[in-house]
Amino acid sequence: IRLPVTFGLLEAVVVRSGNNRYALDASKVVPAGDFVSGEHQQLTLLELDVLLGQSSEVDKDRPRTLLVCEYPKEADDGKTATLERFGLLVDAVEKREKVLVRNLGSHSARWFGVAGATELQDGTVALLLDLPRLVRK
């Protein structure tokens, strides 16, 4: 079997925001126990629906789930990377699964903060989000 290099296998966390499902790189989501047992920290809270421009479509009083995400942040000197943590509020965390990510090729420029797409085990398609890029916009 020959697969194009535009494929990649990834452990993903599947989340829901509004009526849509998205995949996040599971290696960037901090397990709840690791965060709770660590030092007291302040987290910047971000809402996935707001980052994706869906804020006018949803009810602000609905219950939410908090994910703690961690990404390397390039230092001002351009060499040293530090870890940046933030809280991400989503409507639901559905599951973790291994997914085959497909690059969007020339279409990737159309969707800011989208790193690719994947077909989930149930046959539906989810976009793989590039959270560091979404957060920096």
Secondary structure as UniProt FT lines:
FT   TURN            5..6
FT   STRAND          7..17
FT   TURN            18..19
FT   STRAND          20..25
FT   HELIX           26..28
FT   STRAND          29..30
FT   HELIX           32..37
FT   STRAND          44..47
FT   HELIX           48..51
FT   TURN            52..53
FT   HELIX           55..57
FT   TURN            60..61
FT   STRAND          65..74
FT   TURN            76..77
FT   STRAND          81..90
FT   STRAND          92..102
FT   HELIX           105..110
FT   TURN            112..113
FT   STRAND          114..119
FT   TURN            121..122
FT   STRAND          125..129
FT   HELIX           131..136
//
